[in-house]
Amino acid sequence: MAFDGVTLHAIVKELKKEIEGGRIEKIYQPEKEDLIFTIRSKGKNYKLLLSANANYPRIHLTKEDRENPLEPPMFCMLLRKHLQNGRIAEIRQVEFDRIVEIDIETKDELQNQAFKTLVVEIMGRHSNVILVDKASQTILDSIKRVYPDMSKVREVLPGKKYTYPLLQQKLSLKDLTYESFKEALLRQKTKKIEKALVEILQGFSTTLSSEVSFQCSISDSFVETLGEEKIEQIYQKVRDIYEKVYNLEVKPCVVFLEDKVADFSCIELTQYKKRLLFDTVNEAADKFFFEKIKSANFQMKSSDLKKIVQNILEKLYVKLNKFQEELAEADKAEIYKLYGELLTVNLHSIKKGLEKFRTINYYTGEEIEIPLDKRLSPSQNAQMYYKKYNKLKNAFKTIKEQISETLEEINYLEGQLINIENSTTLQELEEIKNELIEEGYIHKHQKKKVASPSLSQPLHIVSSEGFDIYVGKNNRQNDYLTLKLANPNDIWLHTKDIPGAHVVIKTNNREVPENTLIEAAKLAAKYSKAKYSSNVPVDYTLKKYVKKPPGSKPGFVIYTNHKTIYVNPE
């Protein structure tokens, strides 16, 4: 992630242009380490986001709407006291390091002019937002307090003098000369150029270094292999980046890998094939972090939901195994009945105290050995086996029903695991969670149900022959697709005896070509538990032959008049 000093330099220049001189109207703290300032400047309203989040520290303008807590945190209240209605006097960056200082003109208790400085330190897990009295350089408070037992180098506490964190001694882009650059670079001779540029230049990240080496056609090259001509070419690229950033002649971009945001920068990252250009660096940063955090939240919620379902399944597997053991025991009911009968007819031949009795099974004519409890009389042993027989006979039906119900639950929850894997939006995950609450798998006091504002939409694909194909990614979508969207003569598909998505081909009363049928079947296989298998069986039938039994779980249907096709998932 390239929130480096160079990109920050461009962001600060844009902030100076847009909000320097503006007035702070509102201050919010929507998250523990995030702040949003509403600023009125040049007749417009702006929202400035400051974050000391360890994973996503940043400062930029944002258009994102955030939900605020009912009770503002203490640091937010302190900022409101000191900064609300204040005027932003100056915004500056400390050299090319990731430190931004915002001077704010306010009034003290006696209504005299006073200045406060809001320091934003963007330094990974050490990131912070610190309010400082400008005149005395005394810390008023910070979004993260740093106590002596946390750092022996620098305390960040109210009443302490503000000092900069330890700054790295690197070459400044502003005063960079070819001689100083070449000398510093050659001292890194055993390193790759991408690493060397990060080591010697202020504000340079691996992203920028990789882009320079890419544009100079020396990716993964070692410094010691570079000739004079290449060193000069690298220097000119570095100077070019500085000049463009200094003059705000930038091409901010967000780049993608496999449709997910991968990085962003104030310059166009030509090393990536898929990139999206923006008018300002602030817009690029806002887009990048919005998508990155949304993706991270999605992965976290998906993982949490999956863990809940897997934990329930583990208990059900244990439960099923226990029932199967009981069923195996219940299968012995007939042998216990036989033991009782044989003991009854042979009471006169059995002595008390025996541990076993051998006799002829009059049904088969073969000899049989019957275990005995030596503490019981022959008659009591016979009665014991009759009792076992009656108990197991009565239990057999109950156990079979319990096994059937447990298998139904297992199939349902294994299907939910597939639904979670198939989900691509937070809304789809929310629908799955709400369904699990409604079905009683998640207690309401554990997970608060949040109603979805509208139904998430099934995946829609057009076949190579122009037919609309729809794929349900959770049970809510499956029921909607099968019970509402599909017409009686549409084709309905599902993997045979395998948890997976409902798939519908909209026929519009036309005959569906074989190729479209195969494409739809491949989608059914892909969005099923068998997505990593080959030769997957997929059933298909007309929608009019698909029924939902009354009282059945979401997504569950029965169907008839079907055929089966075998495909490899795509």
C-alpha positions as CSV (number, residue, x, y, z in Angstrom):
1,M,0.0,0.0,0.0
2,A,1.6,3.2,-1.2
3,F,0.6,5.9,1.2
4,D,4.1,7.1,0.9
5,G,5.7,10.5,1.5
6,V,5.5,11.5,-2.2
7,T,1.8,10.6,-2.5
8,L,1.2,12.4,0.8
9,H,3.0,15.5,-0.6
10,A,0.5,15.6,-3.4
11,I,-2.5,15.1,-1.1
12,V,-1.2,18.0,1.2
13,K,-0.9,20.3,-1.9
14,E,-4.5,19.5,-2.8
15,L,-5.6,20.1,0.8
16,K,-3.9,23.4,0.9
17,K,-5.7,24.4,-2.3
18,E,-9.1,23.3,-1.2
19,I,-9.5,23.7,2.6
20,E,-6.7,26.0,3.8
21,G,-8.5,29.1,5.1
22,G,-11.6,27.0,5.7
23,R,-13.6,26.8,8.9
24,I,-14.2,23.7,10.9
25,E,-17.9,23.3,11.4
26,K,-18.2,19.8,12.9
27,I,-16.0,17.1,14.3
28,Y,-16.9,13.4,14.6
29,Q,-15.1,10.3,15.7
30,P,-17.0,7.4,14.0
31,E,-14.4,4.8,14.9
32,K,-11.9,4.4,17.7
33,E,-9.0,5.7,15.6
34,D,-10.8,7.7,12.9
35,L,-11.8,11.3,12.8
36,I,-13.9,13.3,10.3
37,F,-13.9,17.1,10.1
38,T,-16.6,18.9,8.2
39,I,-15.0,22.0,6.8
40,R,-16.6,25.0,5.0
41,S,-14.2,26.5,2.5
42,K,-14.6,28.7,-0.6
43,G,-18.4,28.2,-0.5
44,K,-18.2,24.4,-0.4
45,N,-18.5,21.7,2.3
46,Y,-15.6,19.2,2.6
47,K,-15.1,16.2,4.8
48,L,-11.5,15.6,5.9
49,L,-10.7,12.1,7.2
50,L,-7.8,11.5,9.6
51,S,-7.1,8.0,10.6
52,A,-4.5,6.5,13.0
53,N,-5.7,3.0,12.2
54,A,-2.7,0.6,12.3
55,N,-3.7,-1.1,9.0
56,Y,-5.0,1.9,7.1
57,P,-3.5,5.2,8.5
58,R,-4.3,8.1,6.2
59,I,-5.4,11.7,5.7
60,H,-7.5,12.7,2.7
61,L,-10.8,14.3,1.7
62,T,-13.7,11.8,1.7
63,K,-17.2,11.5,0.4
64,E,-18.0,8.5,2.6
65,D,-20.9,8.8,5.0
66,R,-20.0,7.2,8.3
67,E,-22.3,6.3,11.2
68,N,-21.4,8.2,14.4
69,P,-21.7,6.9,18.0
70,L,-24.4,8.3,20.2
71,E,-21.8,9.4,22.8
72,P,-18.7,11.0,21.3
73,P,-15.4,9.7,22.7
74,M,-13.4,11.9,25.0
75,F,-10.8,12.9,22.4
76,C,-13.6,13.9,20.0
77,M,-15.1,16.1,22.8
78,L,-11.6,17.7,23.4
79,L,-11.2,18.5,19.7
80,R,-14.6,20.1,19.6
81,K,-13.8,22.2,22.6
82,H,-10.5,23.4,21.1
83,L,-11.0,23.4,17.3
84,Q,-14.7,23.7,16.4
85,N,-15.4,26.9,14.5
86,G,-11.6,27.3,14.2
87,R,-10.0,28.4,10.9
88,I,-7.4,26.2,9.2
89,A,-4.4,28.6,9.0
90,E,-1.9,26.3,7.4
91,I,-1.4,22.7,6.3
92,R,2.1,21.4,5.8
93,Q,4.1,18.2,5.5
94,V,7.3,17.6,7.5
95,E,9.9,17.3,4.6
96,F,8.8,14.2,2.6
97,D,8.0,12.2,5.7
98,R,4.5,10.9,6.5
99,I,3.8,13.6,9.0
100,V,1.2,16.4,8.4
101,E,0.7,19.4,10.6
102,I,-2.5,21.4,10.5
103,D,-2.4,24.8,12.2
104,I,-5.8,26.0,13.4
105,E,-6.6,29.5,14.5
106,T,-9.0,29.5,17.5
107,K,-10.0,31.6,20.5
108,D,-8.9,30.9,24.1
109,E,-11.1,31.2,27.2
110,L,-10.6,35.0,27.1
111,Q,-11.5,35.1,23.4
112,N,-8.0,36.0,22.5
113,Q,-6.4,34.6,19.3
114,A,-4.8,31.2,19.9
115,F,-3.3,28.5,17.6
116,K,-3.5,24.8,18.0
117,T,-1.6,22.2,15.8
118,L,-3.2,18.9,14.8
119,V,-0.3,16.5,14.0
120,V,-1.1,13.5,11.9
121,E,1.6,10.8,12.0
122,I,1.1,8.1,9.4
123,M,3.5,5.4,10.5
124,G,1.8,2.0,10.5
125,R,1.0,0.7,14.0
126,H,2.7,3.8,15.5
127,S,0.3,6.1,13.6
128,N,-1.3,8.9,15.7
129,V,-3.3,12.1,15.7
130,I,-2.0,14.5,18.3
131,L,-3.4,17.9,19.4
132,V,-0.6,20.3,20.3
133,D,-0.7,23.9,21.7
134,K,1.3,25.7,19.0
135,A,2.9,28.3,21.2
136,S,4.2,26.0,23.9
137,Q,4.5,22.8,21.8
138,T,2.7,21.1,24.7
139,I,0.6,18.0,23.9
140,L,-3.1,18.5,24.9
141,D,-4.0,14.9,24.1
142,S,-3.9,12.3,21.3
143,I,-6.1,9.7,19.8
144,K,-3.5,7.1,21.1
145,R,-1.6,7.8,24.3
146,V,1.9,6.4,24.5
147,Y,3.0,5.7,28.1
148,P,6.6,5.1,29.3
149,D,6.1,1.3,29.5
150,M,5.0,1.4,25.8
151,S,8.0,3.3,24.5
152,K,11.3,4.3,26.0
153,V,12.0,6.7,23.1
154,R,9.0,9.0,23.0
155,E,6.0,9.5,25.3
156,V,2.8,11.0,23.8
157,L,0.8,12.2,26.8
158,P,-1.1,15.4,27.9
159,G,1.4,17.9,29.3
160,K,4.4,16.5,27.6
161,K,6.4,18.4,25.0
162,Y,5.7,17.3,21.5
163,T,8.7,15.9,19.7
164,Y,8.9,14.4,16.3
165,P,9.3,10.6,16.0
166,L,12.8,9.5,14.9
167,L,13.1,10.6,11.3
168,Q,15.1,8.5,8.8
169,Q,18.2,10.2,7.3
170,K,17.5,10.0,3.6
171,L,18.0,12.2,0.5
172,S,15.4,14.9,0.1
173,L,13.7,15.0,-3.4
174,K,13.6,18.8,-3.2
175,D,17.4,19.2,-3.1
176,L,18.4,16.0,-5.0
177,T,21.4,16.3,-7.3
178,Y,22.7,13.7,-9.7
179,E,26.0,13.4,-7.8
180,S,24.4,12.8,-4.4
181,F,21.9,10.4,-5.9
182,K,24.5,8.4,-7.7
183,E,26.8,8.2,-4.6
184,A,24.0,7.1,-2.3
185,L,22.7,4.6,-4.9
186,L,26.1,2.9,-5.5
187,R,26.4,2.4,-1.7
188,Q,23.5,0.0,-2.1
189,K,25.2,-2.0,-4.8
190,T,24.2,-5.5,-3.5
191,K,20.5,-4.6,-3.4
192,K,17.9,-4.6,-6.1
193,I,17.0,-1.2,-7.5
194,E,13.4,-1.3,-6.0
195,K,14.9,-1.8,-2.5
196,A,17.7,0.7,-3.0
197,L,15.5,3.6,-3.9
198,V,13.4,3.1,-0.8
199,E,16.5,3.0,1.3
200,I,18.0,6.3,0.0
201,L,15.0,8.6,-0.9
202,Q,12.6,10.4,1.4
203,G,9.0,9.6,0.7
204,F,9.7,6.7,-1.7
205,S,7.8,3.5,-1.3
206,T,8.3,0.1,-2.9
207,T,5.4,1.0,-5.3
208,L,7.1,4.1,-6.6
209,S,10.4,2.3,-6.8
210,S,8.9,-0.6,-8.7
211,E,7.3,1.8,-11.1
212,V,10.6,3.6,-11.8
213,S,12.4,0.4,-12.4
214,F,9.5,-0.8,-14.7
215,Q,9.6,2.4,-16.7
216,C,13.4,2.1,-17.0
217,S,13.1,-1.6,-18.0
218,I,15.3,-2.8,-15.1
219,S,12.9,-4.6,-12.9
220,D,14.6,-7.0,-10.4
221,S,18.0,-5.7,-11.4
222,F,20.8,-5.2,-8.9
223,V,22.4,-1.8,-8.4
224,E,25.9,-3.2,-9.1
225,T,24.8,-4.2,-12.6
226,L,23.8,-0.7,-13.6
227,G,25.9,1.5,-15.9
228,E,26.2,5.2,-15.9
229,E,23.4,5.6,-18.5
230,K,20.9,3.6,-16.5
231,I,21.7,5.5,-13.3
232,E,21.1,8.8,-15.0
233,Q,17.8,7.5,-16.5
234,I,16.7,6.4,-13.0
235,Y,17.6,9.8,-11.6
236,Q,15.7,11.6,-14.4
237,K,12.6,9.5,-13.6
238,V,12.8,10.3,-9.9
239,R,13.2,14.0,-10.7
240,D,10.3,13.8,-13.1
241,I,8.1,12.3,-10.4
242,Y,9.1,15.1,-8.0
243,E,8.5,17.9,-10.5
244,K,5.0,16.5,-11.4
245,V,4.0,16.1,-7.8
246,Y,5.4,19.6,-6.9
247,N,3.4,21.2,-9.7
248,L,0.4,18.9,-9.2
249,E,0.6,17.6,-12.7
250,V,-0.2,14.2,-11.5
251,K,-2.2,11.2,-12.8
252,P,-3.6,9.7,-9.6
253,C,-4.7,6.1,-10.1
254,V,-6.1,3.0,-8.3
255,V,-4.9,-0.3,-9.6
256,F,-6.6,-3.7,-9.5
257,L,-5.6,-7.4,-9.4
258,E,-8.3,-9.9,-10.1
259,D,-11.0,-7.2,-9.7
260,K,-9.8,-6.3,-6.2
261,V,-8.0,-3.0,-5.4
262,A,-4.3,-3.6,-5.1
263,D,-2.6,-0.2,-4.7
264,F,-2.9,3.5,-5.5
265,S,-0.5,6.3,-6.1
266,C,-0.3,10.0,-7.2
267,I,1.3,8.9,-10.4
268,E,0.0,6.5,-13.1
269,L,1.3,3.0,-12.3
270,T,1.9,1.7,-15.8
271,Q,3.2,-1.6,-14.5
272,Y,-0.4,-2.7,-13.8
273,K,-2.7,-3.5,-16.7
274,K,-6.0,-2.6,-14.9
275,R,-6.0,0.9,-13.5
276,L,-8.5,3.6,-12.9
277,L,-7.5,7.3,-13.2
278,F,-8.8,10.1,-11.0
279,D,-8.9,13.8,-11.1
280,T,-7.3,14.2,-7.7
281,V,-5.1,12.2,-5.4
282,N,-7.6,12.7,-2.6
283,E,-10.3,11.0,-4.8
284,A,-8.0,8.1,-5.6
285,A,-7.1,7.7,-1.9
286,D,-10.8,7.8,-0.9
287,K,-11.7,5.1,-3.5
288,F,-8.8,2.9,-2.6
289,F,-9.3,2.9,1.1
290,F,-13.1,2.6,0.8
291,E,-12.7,-0.6,-1.4
292,K,-9.8,-2.0,0.7
293,I,-11.6,-1.6,4.0
294,K,-14.9,-2.9,2.5
295,S,-13.0,-6.0,1.2
296,A,-11.3,-6.5,4.6
297,N,-14.7,-6.2,6.4
298,F,-16.2,-8.6,4.0
299,Q,-13.5,-11.1,4.5
300,M,-13.7,-10.7,8.3
301,K,-17.5,-11.1,8.4
302,S,-17.4,-14.0,5.9
303,S,-14.8,-15.8,8.1
304,D,-16.7,-15.1,11.3
305,L,-20.0,-16.4,9.8
306,K,-18.2,-19.5,8.3
307,K,-16.7,-20.2,11.7
308,I,-20.1,-20.1,13.4
309,V,-21.6,-22.5,10.9
310,Q,-18.6,-24.8,11.0
311,N,-18.8,-25.0,14.8
312,I,-22.5,-25.9,14.7
313,L,-21.6,-28.6,12.0
314,E,-18.9,-30.1,14.2
315,K,-21.4,-30.6,16.9
316,L,-23.9,-32.1,14.5
317,Y,-21.3,-34.5,13.1
318,V,-20.6,-35.7,16.7
319,K,-24.4,-36.0,17.3
320,L,-24.9,-38.0,14.1
321,N,-22.1,-40.4,15.0
322,K,-23.7,-40.9,18.4
323,F,-27.1,-41.6,16.8
324,Q,-25.5,-44.0,14.3
325,E,-23.8,-45.9,17.2
326,E,-27.2,-46.1,19.0
327,L,-28.8,-47.3,15.8
328,A,-26.2,-50.0,15.5
329,E,-27.0,-51.0,19.1
330,A,-30.7,-50.9,18.3
331,D,-30.2,-53.3,15.4
332,K,-29.4,-55.9,18.1
333,A,-33.0,-55.9,19.2
334,E,-33.9,-59.1,17.4
335,I,-30.9,-61.0,18.9
336,Y,-31.9,-59.9,22.4
337,K,-35.4,-61.2,21.7
338,L,-33.9,-64.5,20.6
339,Y,-31.7,-64.7,23.7
340,G,-34.8,-64.2,25.9
341,E,-36.8,-66.9,24.1
342,L,-33.9,-69.5,24.2
343,L,-33.3,-68.8,27.9
344,T,-37.0,-69.1,28.7
345,V,-37.3,-72.6,27.1
346,N,-34.1,-73.7,28.7
347,L,-34.6,-72.4,32.3
348,H,-34.5,-75.9,33.7
349,S,-31.0,-76.5,32.2
350,I,-29.3,-73.3,33.5
351,K,-27.7,-72.9,36.8
352,K,-27.3,-69.6,38.5
353,G,-23.8,-68.2,38.5
354,L,-23.0,-69.1,34.9
355,E,-21.4,-66.4,32.7
356,K,-22.5,-68.0,29.4
357,F,-24.9,-70.7,28.2
358,R,-24.6,-72.7,25.0
359,T,-27.7,-74.1,23.3
360,I,-29.2,-74.8,19.8
361,N,-30.9,-71.9,18.0
362,Y,-34.1,-73.7,17.0
363,Y,-34.6,-71.3,14.0
364,T,-31.3,-72.2,12.3
365,G,-30.3,-75.5,14.0
366,E,-26.9,-74.0,14.8
367,E,-25.3,-73.8,18.2
368,I,-25.4,-70.3,19.9
369,E,-23.7,-68.9,22.9
370,I,-25.6,-66.5,25.2
371,P,-23.8,-64.2,27.6
372,L,-25.2,-64.3,31.2
373,D,-25.1,-62.0,34.2
374,K,-23.9,-64.4,36.9
375,R,-25.5,-62.3,39.6
376,L,-29.0,-62.9,38.1
377,S,-31.1,-66.1,38.1
378,P,-31.8,-67.8,34.7
379,S,-35.3,-66.2,34.7
380,Q,-34.0,-62.8,35.5
381,N,-31.4,-63.1,32.7
382,A,-34.3,-63.9,30.3
383,Q,-36.3,-60.9,31.5
384,M,-33.2,-58.7,31.1
385,Y,-33.0,-59.6,27.4
386,Y,-36.7,-59.1,26.9
387,K,-36.4,-55.6,28.4
388,K,-33.4,-54.7,26.2
389,Y,-35.4,-55.9,23.2
390,N,-38.5,-53.8,24.0
391,K,-36.3,-50.7,24.8
392,L,-34.3,-51.0,21.6
393,K,-37.4,-51.8,19.5
394,N,-39.1,-48.6,20.7
395,A,-35.8,-46.6,20.3
396,F,-35.1,-47.8,16.8
397,K,-37.9,-45.6,15.2
398,T,-37.0,-42.6,17.3
399,I,-33.3,-42.9,16.4
400,K,-34.0,-43.2,12.7
401,E,-36.1,-40.0,12.9
402,Q,-33.3,-38.2,14.8
403,I,-30.7,-39.3,12.2
404,S,-33.0,-38.1,9.4
405,E,-33.4,-34.7,11.2
406,T,-29.7,-34.4,11.9
407,L,-28.8,-35.2,8.3
408,E,-31.3,-32.6,7.1
409,E,-29.6,-30.0,9.4
410,I,-26.2,-31.0,8.2
411,N,-27.2,-30.7,4.5
412,Y,-28.8,-27.3,5.2
413,L,-25.7,-25.9,7.0
414,E,-23.3,-27.4,4.5
415,G,-25.3,-25.5,1.9
416,Q,-24.9,-22.4,4.0
417,L,-21.1,-22.8,3.9
418,I,-21.4,-22.9,0.1
419,N,-23.6,-19.8,0.2
420,I,-21.0,-17.9,2.3
421,E,-18.3,-18.9,-0.2
422,N,-20.5,-17.8,-3.1
423,S,-21.3,-14.4,-1.5
424,T,-19.7,-11.3,-3.0
425,T,-21.4,-8.5,-1.0
426,L,-21.9,-7.6,2.7
427,Q,-25.7,-7.6,2.0
428,E,-25.6,-11.2,0.9
429,L,-23.7,-12.2,4.0
430,E,-26.2,-10.2,6.1
431,E,-29.1,-12.2,4.5
432,I,-27.4,-15.5,5.4
433,K,-26.8,-14.3,9.0
434,N,-30.4,-13.2,9.4
435,E,-31.6,-16.5,8.0
436,L,-29.5,-18.4,10.6
437,I,-31.0,-16.2,13.3
438,E,-34.5,-16.9,12.1
439,E,-33.8,-20.7,11.9
440,G,-32.4,-20.6,15.5
441,Y,-28.8,-21.3,14.8
442,I,-27.6,-17.9,16.0
443,H,-29.1,-16.5,19.2
444,K,-30.4,-13.0,18.9
445,H,-28.4,-11.8,21.9
446,Q,-25.2,-13.1,20.2
447,K,-25.8,-11.6,16.8
448,K,-28.0,-8.7,16.3
449,K,-30.3,-9.1,13.3
450,V,-30.1,-6.3,10.8
451,A,-32.8,-6.2,8.2
452,S,-31.6,-5.8,4.6
453,P,-33.2,-2.8,2.9
454,S,-33.9,-4.9,-0.2
455,L,-33.3,-8.3,-1.7
456,S,-29.8,-8.8,-3.0
457,Q,-29.8,-9.8,-6.6
458,P,-28.9,-13.3,-8.0
459,L,-26.0,-13.5,-10.4
460,H,-27.1,-12.8,-14.0
461,I,-25.2,-14.1,-17.0
462,V,-26.1,-14.2,-20.6
463,S,-25.3,-17.4,-22.4
464,S,-23.3,-17.6,-25.6
465,E,-26.6,-18.1,-27.4
466,G,-28.3,-15.1,-25.8
467,F,-30.3,-16.8,-23.0
468,D,-30.6,-15.2,-19.5
469,I,-29.1,-17.5,-16.8
470,Y,-29.6,-16.6,-13.1
471,V,-27.6,-18.1,-10.2
472,G,-28.7,-17.8,-6.5
473,K,-25.8,-17.1,-4.2
474,N,-27.8,-17.7,-0.9
475,N,-31.1,-19.2,0.1
476,R,-33.0,-16.0,0.0
477,Q,-31.9,-15.5,-3.6
478,N,-32.6,-19.2,-4.3
479,D,-36.2,-19.0,-3.1
480,Y,-36.7,-15.8,-5.0
481,L,-35.3,-17.2,-8.1
482,T,-37.1,-20.5,-8.0
483,L,-40.5,-19.4,-6.6
484,K,-40.9,-15.9,-8.0
485,L,-38.6,-15.1,-10.9
486,A,-38.8,-18.4,-12.8
487,N,-41.8,-19.2,-15.0
488,P,-43.2,-22.7,-15.3
489,N,-41.5,-23.5,-18.6
490,D,-38.1,-22.1,-17.5
491,I,-35.3,-24.7,-17.0
492,W,-34.2,-25.2,-13.4
493,L,-30.8,-26.8,-12.5
494,H,-29.1,-28.0,-9.3
495,T,-26.2,-30.3,-8.5
496,K,-27.4,-33.8,-7.8
497,D,-27.5,-34.6,-4.1
498,I,-24.8,-31.9,-3.5
499,P,-25.4,-28.6,-1.7
500,G,-25.3,-25.7,-4.2
501,A,-27.1,-22.9,-5.9
502,H,-30.4,-22.9,-7.7
503,V,-29.8,-22.0,-11.4
504,V,-32.5,-20.9,-13.8
505,I,-32.5,-20.5,-17.6
506,K,-35.2,-18.1,-18.8
507,T,-36.5,-19.8,-21.9
508,N,-39.3,-17.3,-22.9
509,N,-41.0,-20.4,-24.3
510,R,-38.1,-21.1,-26.7
511,E,-36.2,-24.4,-27.0
512,V,-32.9,-24.2,-25.1
513,P,-29.9,-25.2,-27.2
514,E,-27.6,-27.9,-25.7
515,N,-24.6,-25.4,-25.4
516,T,-26.7,-23.1,-23.1
517,L,-27.8,-26.0,-21.0
518,I,-24.1,-27.1,-20.6
519,E,-23.1,-23.5,-19.7
520,A,-25.9,-23.3,-17.0
521,A,-24.9,-26.7,-15.7
522,K,-21.3,-25.6,-15.4
523,L,-22.5,-22.6,-13.3
524,A,-24.5,-24.9,-11.1
525,A,-21.4,-27.0,-10.5
526,K,-19.2,-24.0,-9.9
527,Y,-21.5,-22.6,-7.3
528,S,-21.8,-25.9,-5.4
529,K,-19.8,-27.9,-2.9
530,A,-18.4,-29.8,-5.9
531,K,-16.8,-26.7,-7.5
532,Y,-13.3,-28.2,-7.3
533,S,-14.4,-31.6,-8.6
534,S,-14.8,-32.9,-12.2
535,N,-17.6,-34.8,-13.9
536,V,-20.2,-33.2,-11.5
537,P,-23.8,-34.5,-11.9
538,V,-26.3,-31.7,-12.4
539,D,-30.0,-32.4,-12.5
540,Y,-32.3,-30.2,-14.7
541,T,-36.0,-30.1,-15.1
542,L,-38.8,-27.6,-15.9
543,K,-39.5,-25.2,-13.1
544,K,-43.1,-26.4,-12.9
545,Y,-41.8,-29.7,-11.6
546,V,-40.0,-28.0,-8.7
547,K,-42.0,-27.7,-5.4
548,K,-41.2,-26.3,-2.0
549,P,-42.7,-28.5,0.8
550,P,-44.7,-26.6,3.4
551,G,-42.6,-25.7,6.5
552,S,-39.3,-26.6,4.8
553,K,-36.1,-24.7,5.4
554,P,-35.1,-21.7,3.1
555,G,-33.6,-22.9,-0.2
556,F,-35.0,-26.4,0.1
557,V,-37.1,-27.8,-2.7
558,I,-38.1,-31.2,-4.2
559,Y,-38.3,-31.9,-7.9
560,T,-39.4,-34.6,-10.4
561,N,-39.2,-35.4,-14.1
562,H,-35.6,-34.5,-14.2
563,K,-32.6,-35.6,-16.2
564,T,-28.9,-35.5,-15.3
565,I,-26.0,-34.0,-17.1
566,Y,-22.3,-34.4,-16.1
567,V,-20.0,-31.3,-16.4
568,N,-16.8,-29.8,-15.2
569,P,-17.3,-26.6,-13.2
570,E,-16.3,-23.2,-14.8
